[in-house]
Amino acid sequence: MVESERLARRYFGLFARGETDQLLEIIHPDIEIVLKTVRRGETIRGREAMREFVDELGEMFFESQADVFRPVDEQRVVVEGRVRWMDENRILRDDPMIWAIEFRD
């Protein structure tokens, strides 16, 4: 298994199990995530902002499911899946999602 796929599977596994502390330990301190569903268009930068975002998700219905892992190389992988969440109007959403992930350091 390519290293980028192994790391992505570990990341999504920790997230799915709600293992926030372990998740935050393995992410890069300078993590950057551009949001496309919850808080659309906002960018999360840094480990502390990621902690706040994960805590926020814990207060609402949110589930991500990674189905297909397509490694580009040892550092980059594209993951296809779905995000199920409840929006601010309490409408249950089920959106297809693609994550482009790069691992460093």
N, C-alpha and C positions, 0 to 999 in steps of 0.2 A: 504494500500500500504506500502510495506517495505521502510524504510527510505532511503536505498541506491538507490532504484529505483526513489523515489521522488526527491532526489538530482540530480541524473543523468538526469532526465527529465527536471529539472530546468536548469542545465548546458547546455544541448543541445538546449533548447528553447532560452536561452539568446544568444548563439552562432549563431543560425539560424537567429535571428532578428538583429544581428549586435550590440547588446547592450554590447559593449566591457567594458565600465567602470563598469557596474553592474557585468559582468562576472568576472572581475579581483578582485572585492570586495569579491566575495564568494569563490574564490579558495584559497587553503592553500598557505601561503607564501613560503613553500618549495616544491611547485608542481614539479613533475618530469614526463615528457612525452617523450617516445621513439618514434621517428618518423619513419613511414614505407612507406610514400609516398613522400611528399615534403621534401627535404633534408634527404633522406633515411639514416637511421642508426644514425642520430644525436639525441642527448638527450637535451631537454629543461629543465633547472633547475631554479626555482625561478620565482617569480611574474613578475619581470622586463623583463626577457627573454621571458616569455609568452606574455607580452604586445608587444614586438618587433615582435614575431612570428605572432600574430594576426594582427598587422599592415601590415606585409608582405603579409599575406593572402588577406587582403583588397585591395592590389594592383594588384592582379591576380584573375582569375576566380577560385573560390573555394567554394564548397558547401558540407556540410556533412549532411547526413540524417540518423537518428537513428530510426530503425524500431521495433526491438525486444529487450525488457529489461528482463534479467534473473537474478534476485537477488540471490546472494549466501548466504548473511546474511545481517545484518543491515548496515555494513560498505562496503561491496563489491558487485559489480554488473558487469555482462558481458552484453555488448550492441552490437547488430548486426545491420549493416546498410551498407551504401555506401558513398563513397567520389567521387565527381566529381570535376575535376580540370584540368587545362591546364599546361602541362609540359614545360620545357625550350625550346622545339622545336615547341611550339604552337600546340601540339597535345592534343585534348580533351580526357581525361581519365575518365573512370567510373569504379572504383575499389570497390569490396566488402571489408568490413572492420569489424573487431571485436575489440572492446575496452574493456580492463579489467581495471576497475576503483575501487580504494580504497579510501574511505573518512575517514579523521581523524580530530580530534580537532574541 
